[in-house]
């Protein structure tokens, strides 16, 4: 599924750069420099996420409340010009899913948007995700392998959400550390990712020793796919299953 994302900001360069980054994730970004036009678009087509600068809204909290009241509310990310805990809390209380500083690095912002969308879409549409040999309830942290209960942690569920949101794309160690585990005390050499991937393989793979879903791309990271033949790697990478 390609996610339609609406971007609203007063800076044209910011809009263009973030749109390019989101397009690389497979999203369909649409740029606006005024919230009025953005609101009209929301009324005519389904949207996965809205990212907007709070400086464009006269009443930012009211704008968040309006969007969160939609029958299928989009993931809503508000950008504020400076640290303001009172404004941040007001936006979260009004329905914003995330509040970030306007200076947040764009590559990290693009990754964060896609992760937020994955969490919301999976939480809304799937009580349990079926993947390989497993059935997994990502919100309740319950999993079954061949219909037998199997343990799963919050960290493993979040990692699986991220793989599902970027299915078919190589996920690097640095990406996981920066996006998913930025606030966690994980080992700096990235071996924790190998451990967690191994545990996910024991859950979803028919034969964890010969994985066919969650694959290793040597020198780059991991990729979640459906068929090995459909996966694409760069000329400098080798797809392996070890």
Residue pairs with C-beta under 8 A, 6 or more apart in sequence:
1 121
2 26
2 27
2 28
3 26
3 27
3 28
3 48
3 49
3 114
3 117
3 121
4 27
4 28
4 29
4 30
4 45
4 46
4 47
4 48
5 22
5 27
5 28
5 29
5 30
5 47
5 48
5 49
5 50
5 51
5 113
5 117
6 29
6 30
6 32
6 38
6 41
6 42
6 47
6 49
6 50
6 51
6 52
6 74
7 15
7 18
7 19
7 22
7 29
7 30
7 31
7 32
7 51
7 52
8 31
8 32
8 33
8 34
8 35
8 38
8 50
8 51
8 52
8 53
8 56
9 15
9 18
9 33
9 52
9 53
9 56
9 79
10 33
10 53
10 55
10 56
12 33
14 106
15 31
15 32
15 33
16 31
17 106
18 29
18 51
18 106
18 109
18 110
19 29
19 31
21 106
21 107
21 109
21 110
22 29
22 110
22 113
22 114
23 29
24 110
25 110
25 111
25 114
25 166
25 169
26 169
27 48
27 113
27 114
30 41
32 38
32 41
33 56
34 56
35 52
35 56
35 57
35 63
38 50
38 52
39 66
41 47
42 50
42 67
42 70
42 74
46 72
47 74
48 74
48 75
48 117
48 121
49 74
49 75
49 76
49 77
49 113
49 116
49 117
50 67
50 74
50 75
50 76
50 77
51 77
51 79
51 109
51 113
52 63
52 77
52 78
52 79
53 79
53 102
54 60
54 78
54 79
54 80
54 81
54 87
54 91
55 81
55 102
57 63
60 78
60 87
60 90
60 91
60 94
61 90
61 91
61 93
61 94
62 94
64 76
64 78
64 91
64 94
64 95
64 96
65 94
65 95
67 73
67 74
67 76
67 95
68 76
68 94
68 95
68 96
69 95
72 124
73 95
75 97
75 98
75 113
75 116
75 117
75 120
76 95
76 96
76 97
76 98
77 96
77 97
77 98
77 99
77 100
77 112
77 113
77 116
78 91
78 96
78 98
78 99
78 100
79 99
79 100
79 101
79 102
79 104
80 87
80 88
80 91
80 99
80 100
80 101
80 102
81 101
81 102
82 101
83 101
87 99
88 99
91 99
92 99
97 116
97 120
98 112
98 116
100 109
100 112
104 112
108 178
108 179
111 175
111 178
111 179
112 179
114 165
114 166
115 161
115 162
115 165
115 179
115 180
117 165
118 161
118 162
118 164
118 165
119 161
122 129
122 138
122 161
122 164
123 138
123 139
126 138
127 137
128 135
128 136
128 137
129 135
129 136
129 137
129 138
129 160
129 164
130 136
131 160
131 164
131 204
131 213
132 204
132 205
132 206
132 212
132 213
133 145
133 146
133 203
133 204
133 205
133 206
134 143
134 144
134 145
134 150
134 203
134 204
135 143
135 144
135 147
136 142
136 143
136 144
136 152
136 157
136 160
136 203
136 204
137 143
138 157
138 160
138 161
141 152
141 153
141 154
141 157
142 149
142 152
143 149
143 150
143 151
143 152
143 203
144 150
145 202
145 203
145 204
150 203
152 203
155 180
155 181
155 184
155 196
156 196
156 199
156 200
156 203
158 180
159 176
159 180
159 196
159 197
159 200
160 200
162 171
162 176
162 179
162 180
163 171
163 200
163 214
163 222
163 224
164 224
166 224
167 224
167 225
167 226
168 223
168 224
168 225
168 230
168 231
168 232
169 223
170 217
170 220
170 221
170 222
170 223
170 233
170 237
171 221
171 222
171 223
171 224
172 220
172 221
173 190
173 193
173 221
174 190
175 221
176 190
176 193
176 221
177 186
177 190
177 193
181 192
186 192
193 221
193 222
197 214
197 222
198 208
200 214
201 208
201 211
201 213
201 214
202 208
204 213
204 214
205 211
205 212
205 213
205 214
206 212
210 241
211 241
212 228
212 241
213 224
213 225
213 226
214 222
214 223
214 224
215 222
215 223
215 224
215 225
215 228
215 231
215 239
215 240
215 241
216 222
216 239
216 240
216 241
216 242
217 223
217 233
217 237
217 238
217 239
217 240
218 237
218 238
218 239
218 240
219 236
219 237
219 238
220 233
220 234
220 237
223 231
223 239
225 231
228 239
228 241
231 239
233 239
